[in-house]
Amino acid sequence: QVQLVESGGGLVQPGGFLRLSCAASGIIFGRNVMAWYRQAPGKQRELVAIITSGGVINYADSVKGRFTISRDNAKNTVDLQMNSLKPEDTAVYYCNAKILSNDYWGQGTQVTVSS
């Protein structure tokens, strides 16, 4: 079955950086759209960044210029480099795989930006 496992979350000060990683198994990784979403307390889950199998990338306006999504099809991983973090980036971050008409999710990793 499809399994997505995130790592790399934690507590960081404003202006700091973190790198999230998602390891995928049970899918033909290179053929799928992969994405990172986040959900802050009391808010809906929102798309942060998305990367197609061909490497086309889109970002939420709120993270453009600060976050970078990348994928390694040989290792079945998708990463999210987050720089210049702000308190409003605090959320649970989820790895997402889009396979045909289905969405698959990891368990989430907490990112807290606070001084």
Backbone as a ProteinNet text record, in pm:
[ID]
protein_1_A
[PRIMARY]
QVQLVESGGGLVQPGGFLRLSCAASGIIFGRNVMAWYRQAPGKQRELVAIITSGGVINYADSVKGRFTISRDNAKNTVDLQMNSLKPEDTAVYYCNAKILSNDYWGQGTQVTVSS
[TERTIARY]
83	0	87.5	24.2	96.4	132	256.6	302	388.4	354.9	430.8	474	603	656.1	736.4	687.9	755.1	856.3	956.2	1052.7	1106.8	1167.9	1236.5	1169.6	1052.1	986.4	1054.9	1006.6	1063.3	1033.5	1104.6	1091.3	1208	1176.2	1279.4	1241.9	1341.9	1316.1	1278.3	1206.3	1175.8	1303.3	1296.9	1413.9	1498	1468.5	1544.9	1499.8	1553.3	1521.2	1502.9	1427.6	1408.7	1399	1430.5	1413.9	1328.2	1214.8	1126.6	1154.8	1141.1	1159.5	1044.1	1005.9	898.7	949.4	944.7	984.9	859.3	852.3	733.8	763.6	664.4	675.5	538.6	540.3	414.1	357.3	434.5	387.5	499.3	459.9	560.4	591.6	683.5	704.1	720.9	801.5	836.1	719.3	607.6	492.8	390.5	412.1	307.6	337.3	231.5	241.4	257.5	353.1	377.5	359.6	318.4	292	314.2	328.5	329	210.5	136.7	27.7	59.5	-15.6	-2.6	-138.2	-150.4	-273	-238.2	-275.2	-254.8	-377.5	-361.8	-476.2	-593.7	-710.2	-830.1	-845.6	-755.2	-761	-771.3	-812.5	-820.8	-682.3	-670.4	-545.6	-526.3	-402.9	-376.1	-253.5	-255.3	-142.9	-25.8	91.4	212.6	294.8	319	401	367.3	381.4	347.1	448.7	482.3	578.8	527.9	522.2	473.9	584.6	546.9	646.1	750.7	711.1	804	881.5	857.2	934	872	746.7	679.3	640.4	666.9	651.6	561	480.7	402	404.5	397.4	400	280.8	240.2	145.9	213.4	136.2	193.1	265.7	215.2	270.2	410.5	453	584.8	679.4	631.6	718.2	842.8	956.4	1083.3	1146.7	1071.9	1125.5	1135.8	1041.7	1037.1	1076.6	1138.8	1176	1138.8	1060.2	1025	1114.6	1152.2	1234.8	1201.3	1233.5	1208	1327.7	1346.2	1451.2	1382.4	1359.7	1285.6	1363.4	1494.3	1575.2	1561	1540.2	1529.7	1386	1290.9	1148.8	1126.1	1187.4	1170.3	1130	1057.1	1025.2	1053.9	1130.4	1174.1	1112.8	1109.3	1065.4	1167.1	1245.8	1340.4	1268.2	1266.6	1193.5	1291.5	1306.6	1396.4	1316.3	1382.2	1319.4	1182.7	1180.3	1052.9	990.6	857.2	779.7	687.2	643.9	549.2	424.2	381.9	261.6	284.8	408.1	436	411.6	383.8	357.3	235.4	254.5	146.8	198.2	105.1	142.6	156.5	269.2	297.8	277.6	206.2	171.7	227.8	284.2	324.5	202.4	191.5	75.8	119.9	57.3	78.7	-55.4	-56.1	-178.8	-165.6	-246	-239.3	-375.7	-381.5	-509.4	-600.4	-715.2	-805.6	-800.5	-699.1	-691.4	-578.3	-599.7	-498.1	-454	-322.3	-265.4	-183.7	-188.9	-130.3	-35.7	67.3	149.7	83.8	153.2	96.3	113.4	198.9	221.8	340.5	401.9	512.8	493	511	485.5	602.8	570.1	668.2	618.9	702.5	667.7	774.8	730.2	822.1	791.6	883.7	859	991.3	991.7	1110.1	1097.1
-118.2	0	124.7	237.2	363.7	407	445.2	494.4	617.5	722.9	847.5	880.1	899.3	923.7	1053.2	1151.8	1281	1282.8	1368.8	1392.4	1533.5	1583.5	1711	1828.8	1809.4	1919.3	1953.4	2059.9	2098.4	2242.2	2290.4	2427.9	2510.6	2625.6	2712.4	2857.7	2942.4	3084.6	3154.8	3264.3	3341.6	3376.7	3364.4	3387.2	3264.5	3158.1	3035.2	2949.2	2828.1	2738.5	2596	2519.8	2376.7	2309.5	2182	2102.4	1981.7	1971.1	1856	1755.4	1628.6	1523.7	1424.7	1371.5	1272.3	1152.8	1036.4	912	835.9	800.4	733.6	588.1	504.6	364.7	316.3	209.2	153.4	222	314.1	382.7	386.4	408.5	432.8	581.4	615.6	752.3	851.6	816.1	909.8	953	882.9	914.8	1003.4	1035.1	1099.6	1244.6	1320.3	1455.3	1444.6	1518.8	1521.6	1664.1	1676.4	1810.1	1812.1	1932.2	1957.8	2049.7	2011.5	2092.7	2125.8	2219.4	2249	2285.5	2262.9	2297.4	2358.8	2484.8	2555.5	2534.4	2551.8	2532.3	2621.4	2562.6	2638.3	2679.2	2632.3	2670.1	2545.5	2568.7	2458.1	2420.9	2297.8	2253	2328.9	2375.6	2452.5	2398.5	2416.7	2374.6	2470.2	2414	2494.5	2493.8	2373.3	2360	2228.5	2227.8	2108.3	2091.7	1964.8	1936.4	1817.8	1835.3	1728.2	1627.7	1521	1419.9	1478.2	1579.7	1643.6	1759.4	1785.8	1890.5	2029.1	2039.5	2169.8	2197.5	2318.3	2353.9	2475.5	2472.8	2589.9	2604.2	2728.9	2758.9	2845.4	2833	2928.5	3065.2	3169.8	3304.4	3335	3281.8	3314.7	3257.6	3162	3101.1	3123.5	3186.3	3210.3	3287.6	3240.8	3306.2	3261.2	3184.1	3137.3	2984.8	2916.1	2769.5	2714.4	2596.6	2527.9	2380.6	2333.1	2190.7	2121.9	1999.4	1921.2	1774.2	1697.7	1553.6	1478.2	1358.8	1269.3	1138.1	1117.8	999.4	870.2	879.2	759.9	714.8	811.5	780.7	778.7	812	819.2	917.2	1033.1	1134.5	1268.2	1345.1	1482.5	1568.1	1674.7	1760	1898.4	1966.4	2105.1	2182.7	2265.1	2352.5	2481.3	2513.6	2630.7	2728.8	2844.3	2948.7	3070.2	3156.6	3280.7	3252.8	3157.1	3114.3	3224.6	3227.6	3327.1	3255.9	3324.5	3261.5	3207.9	3274.9	3230.3	3103.5	3056.2	2926.6	2810.2	2840.1	2735.6	2654	2522.6	2433.5	2290.1	2197.9	2060.4	2050.2	2000.2	1989.3	1843.6	1827.7	1695.1	1673.6	1557	1513.7	1454.6	1479.8	1436.1	1376.2	1264.3	1203.8	1197.7	1242.1	1240.2	1128.1	1025.7	907.3	885.7	902.8	900.7	1003.1	963.7	1061.8	1059.5	994.8	980.8	1061.8	1105.2	1173	1081.1	1073.1	996.6	1091.2	1066.4	1159.2	1088.9	1162.2	1118.7	1153.3	1123.1	1145.1	1288.8	1362.5	1502.6	1520.9	1637.5	1673.5	1817.9	1842.2	1974.7	2068.5	2185.8	2294.5	2410	2453.9	2565.4	2672.6	2792.3	2905.7	3003.7	3014.3	3096.2	3133.7	3253.1	3296.2	3261.1
0	0	0	-29.2	-33.7	107.1	124.4	254.3	233.3	307.8	302.9	444.6	464.6	598.3	596.5	673.6	681.2	795.6	780.9	887.1	871.8	980.4	971.6	1038.9	1094.6	1162.6	1294.4	1358.6	1487	1521.1	1621.6	1669.9	1616.5	1558.9	1503.8	1530.7	1543.5	1566.6	1436.2	1445.2	1323.8	1248.6	1116.4	1033.6	1010.5	1082.5	1070.5	953.8	950.9	840.4	891.3	810.9	833.2	697.9	696	574.6	608.1	542.6	558.5	448	483.1	383.9	392.1	278.9	271.7	193	255.9	189.6	148.7	21.2	-31.6	-65.4	-42.6	-82.2	-128.8	-206.3	-253.5	-375.5	-436.4	-556	-659.1	-785.3	-888.9	-881.7	-796.8	-751.4	-865.4	-963.2	-1068.7	-1154.6	-1147.1	-1231.9	-1163.3	-1036.7	-958.9	-925.6	-912.5	-859.8	-708.7	-655.4	-511.9	-461.9	-337.2	-283.8	-133	-82.3	61.1	92.6	195.4	248.5	393.2	447.9	590.6	648	777.6	847.7	981.6	997.7	1123.4	1212	1343.3	1433.7	1395.4	1383.9	1352.5	1207.9	1123.4	982	894.2	770.1	674.5	623.3	581.1	520.4	388.9	365	244.9	172.2	41	-41.5	-21	0.2	15.9	-113.6	-166.2	-286.6	-354.2	-486.8	-564.6	-676.1	-705.6	-811.2	-892.4	-1022.6	-1109.5	-1138.4	-1205.3	-1241.8	-1337.3	-1413	-1505.8	-1446.1	-1317.8	-1250.5	-1254.8	-1300.1	-1295.5	-1150.2	-1105.2	-963.3	-948.7	-844.8	-806.4	-654.5	-610.1	-467.6	-429.7	-304.7	-249.8	-246.2	-267.1	-268.5	-137.5	-28	104	125.7	43.7	64.7	-52	-157.6	-274.6	-235.3	-285	-255.2	-125.1	-45.1	83.5	89.2	25.8	28.5	-107.5	-106.8	-229.2	-218.6	-313.9	-319.9	-421.3	-389.7	-482.1	-465.7	-568.2	-561.5	-615.8	-561.4	-608.6	-644.3	-773.3	-816.1	-793.2	-784.3	-758.5	-613.3	-524.6	-382	-332	-420.1	-381.8	-267.1	-278.5	-175.2	-236.3	-157	-192.7	-69.3	-89.4	19.6	10	123.3	128.5	211	143.7	211.9	247.9	375.7	423.8	486.4	424.8	474.2	520.4	593.2	641.1	703.4	791.6	849.7	935	931.4	1004.3	1103.1	1207.3	1301.5	1230.4	1126.5	1055.1	972.4	965.3	901.4	997	1122.5	1220.5	1180.9	1168.9	1124.8	1128	1108.3	1078.2	927	882.5	739.9	695.5	585	534.5	394.9	374.7	242	171.5	42.6	-34.6	-167.2	-203.7	-335.3	-407	-530.6	-610.4	-712.6	-695.4	-779.9	-842.9	-974.6	-1047.7	-981.1	-931.7	-871.1	-719.6	-665.2	-519.7	-460.1	-336.6	-257	-144.2	-125.7	-15.9	71.3	202.3	298.3	393.4	434.1	543.8	675.5	784.7	918.5	964.2	896.7	930.5	1023.9	1012.6	1100.7	1145.4	1274	1331.4	1306.2	1257.7	1244.4	1330	1422.9	1510.4	1497.3	1461.4	1446.3	1559	1651.9	1770.3	1834.2	1894.6	1968.1	2116.3
[MASK]
+++++++++++++++++++++++++++++++++++++++++++++++++++++++++++++++++++++++++++++++++++++++++++++++++++++++++++++++++++

